[in-house]
Amino acid sequence: MSVFFALCTVAILMMMGLIVDGGGALNAADNATSIAQEAARTAGQQIDPAQAVAGTAITIDPDAAVGAAQDYLDAAGVQGDVQVTNGGQSLSITVHDTYSTLFAQFVGTSTINVTGTATAHLMTQAGG
């Protein structure tokens, strides 16, 4: 009876570990995506004023956008990549973070790497 009890206890603890650490990793990935979205919004507000005032184009200022996004990521305490694409009309942000495990550390996995991505497209209103 005690061998059966020991095996069941180990199995239950493993299932608890999967649930707790799996849920924690999903939550960390969701948080990374949220940070990426907010950084993309912040970067997307960095319009090139010279072109906008002259009325030639409305585009993202790449240097200002990358700087604003990196500032946001630094304030959030995460690492990430910022890319301005499509001639200054789009940008994408990838956030890299880790989740510190509670149960999986007993089997040698102390962290789980998570990634969140977001893309912002500059939208202009027709006719002004």
PyMOL commands that set and color helices and strands:
alter all, ss='L'
color gray80, all
select helices_A, chain A and resi 2-44+49-54+62-76+86-88+104-107
alter helices_A, ss='H'
color red, helices_A
select strands_A, chain A and resi 79-85+90-100+111-121
alter strands_A, ss='S'
color yellow, strands_A
deselect
rebuild
show_as cartoon
